Amino acid sequence: MKLLVSCLCVILSLAAHAHAYWYANIHHNGISPTIPNGDNWTVFRNVRDYGAKGDGVTDDTVAIQRAIDTGDASGSRASGKSFGMTGQPAVVYFPAGTYAVKSTVTNRVGTILLGDPTDRPTIKATADFSGTYLLVGHDPREPGGECCVPDGARCQGHTGVATPGQCTQLLYNDLEIEGGGVGIHLSVTQVHLKGISFKNVLTGVEIASAVHVTAQKMNFTGGSVGIDTTSGGCELLNLIDSSASNTSVLVKAPVASTAPTVQNSLVLENVIVDTTVASTVQAGQTTAFTGSTEPGTAWIHGHVYTNETSETQPLSAPAGKVVPVVRPATLVDKTGAYHTIVQPTYSEYNLSQVVNVKDVPEHPVKGDGLTDDAANIQAILDVSVDKIVYFPYGIYLLGDTVVVPPGSRLVGEAFTQLSATGSRFKDARHLRPMLQIGKPGDIGVAQLQDFVFTVNDALPGAVLVEVNMAGVQPGDVSFFFCNFRMAGARGSQLWKNCSDAKTCLAARLAAHLTTTSSSYWEHTWAWSADLDLDGASGSVLASPGGGFLIEATRGTWLLGLGVEHHVLYQVNINSAQNVFVGLMEAETSHWQGNGTALYPPSPWAADSTPLLNSDPDFKWCAPSSAQCRMGLYQIVRNSSDIFLYSQGWWTFIMGPARTFCSADCQDNGAWYEGNKRLFVFGLDTINVKNLVLEGTGPTSLAATVTHADNRGAVHDVFNTAIVAAYLKQV
């Protein structure tokens, strides 16, 4: 179970501009529609308005905490849970300055901490600082592990970012860490690290516990160790498109285990070191690998499946194996690295270039969770090309498709909700997108950030986001911190009316990336509710059909992707080309499995809810085989140039009774068929019997990669399987 709401987000820019940042000065009229008197809720909080000085001398701890904790007349955000997890949106804004704090600052659920990107602020511990952490990015009233920055009690010097609990993040992106003992300390299930530089840090990344980690575009300079996995708790690490200099050891790993389990698997691809790096990989006190892995090659330690090996026994490569990797030009930059971009802040725009959708008199938009805003939002988008369109926090009901035209830049606030509603999305035989990014053949810019896409009712004909557009450059069509949520929260009729999996057909698809599209995504969670976030009684048994359907051919990049609890599959890559997935996390529907009376593809196989041509029909399973008839985590069929890293699939709970798994309680993870140049670096599962099915059609599928052959260590009492690389369809 992963939540979309307990996150700490700090948005910074490397560039400085003379004019004031538009977001600080725009009309802030966001509301919280799901709580009493929510029209008066304060979303935007400038810490200066709460007494902070930012002069580097005054203790601003109390003022900053006040800005975070202020609720309304009914009470503080720090006490009780009357607002629910989704009813207390907040952006705490830091103008330029240095904010001195003498004790720990604690963030709250649903809160973004935002600095002025035109003149970045600093939060500084005073000389007499008291506490272990400067900033805690987890609301202690909510379940889950803490995520903190920095930690002054570890190693020699400070830790930049620490996850001392068992965190479940998807992505840390575009950070600069200088000095200290440890840059990032990880105790996680999974995480994607992207675009992080470490300068003069003793140990860049210390991994205490993780099933898998992707580290992409990392740069280590002037430290002792780049990444330390010697605790033995890191089951798989993908290090790609990275570099090191003046660093003694790039990856410090434990001695290879002689136990009959797969542990400490490692993939290095396009990793460049100079002659100052004595050991690229050091196992114990022994150098296991030196030099670089140039573009076009990968060095792999762990179990590797290729066409040269038996179908039932993996190749154990404790000394490492070098394999060729051919990346298509579409996916990479001139250095051979996968394209990445930094989330835009639009700090180059001035206030006159920004449109607040709630401040256009001729097209009134409410965002109140009651009014259908589709027509007026469409009218505003059509006349706001090449401007920033700002959506203050609210719930914007969309009773019809809204088309996002080329030249659009949409900015939400504290995860603004766009919610499908009404009869136009009810017919499962005629699918309709809520948000349509361009029309087939469109070329241009369409960038969205900080939204939640959701549904107001059971809408079996709804596709929440359909992407048709491609850009001139990678990232022209992009989504940053845009998440999906079906049921499980206030603001939807499904909040208290989603207890029957047969009827709670929340949506048909979360996202459809069509053949003509090219898009770039960072931190995306497509979550179908397995629990209630806001305190309604009863179980949540939502049954959306599929998660991400990817049929794009022109270049797709997904970094930090989580897809959970969809009936048929979580991700389906169908007849696609040129797809990069840096990390994927997934879970099946908790109502599936032993004890269920509803076997997939039901409830999506009736005349009124037909399957799509790309959907699995589960004909390889016996009619009432509960553990076989569970939503697949991943399908890749008839596709080419597909590059998948750190694919993690977790079956923690199964069946209507929500029984915790103590053994393999799902039969199958992925179905791979008819592909060319399919590179999978890192397949990790929890409680899944067969990692990969192969065959020439549903009735001929057979398991070729199994848990029994790839046993990993126990992680949080659950059984894991680890495969370093699957290369049987290259």
Buried (B, 14 or more C-beta within 10 A) or exposed (E): BBBBBBBBBBBBBEEEBEEBBBBBEBEBBBBBBBBBEBEEBBBBBBBBEBEBBBEEEBBBBBBBBBBBBBBBEEEBBBEEBBBBBBBBBBBBBBBBBBBBBBBBBBBBBBBBBBBBBBBBBEBBBBEEBEBBBBBBBBBEBBEBBBBBBBBBEBBEBBBBBBBBBBBBBBBBBBBBBEBBBBBBBBBBBBBBBBBBBBBEBBBBBBBBBBBBBBBBBBBBBBBBBBBBBBBBBBBBBBBBBBBBBEBBBBBBBBBBEEEEBBBBBBBBBBBBBEEEBEBBBBBEEEEBBBEBBEBEBBBBBBBBBBEEBEEEEBBBBBEBBEBEBEBBEBBBEEEBBBBBBBBBBBBBBBBEBBBBBBBBEEBEBBBBBEBBBBBBBBBBBEEBBEBBBBBBBBBBBBBBBBBBBBEBBBBBBBBBBBBBBBEBBBBBEEBBBBBBBBEEEBBBBBBBBBBBBBBBBBBBBBBBBBBBBBBEEBBBBBBBBBBBBBBBBBBBEBBBBBBBBEEBBBBBBBBBBBBBBBBBBBBBBBBBBBBBBBEBEEBBBBBBBBBBBBBBBBBBBBBBBBBBBBBBBBBBBBBBBBBBBBBBBBBBBBBBBBEBEBBBBBBBBEEEBEBBEBBBBBEBBEEEEBBBBBBBBBBBBEBBBBBBBBBBBBBBBBBBEBBEBEEBBBBBBBBBBBBEBBBBBBBBBBBBBBBBBBBEEBEEBEBBBBBEBBBBBEBEEBBBBBBBBBBBBB
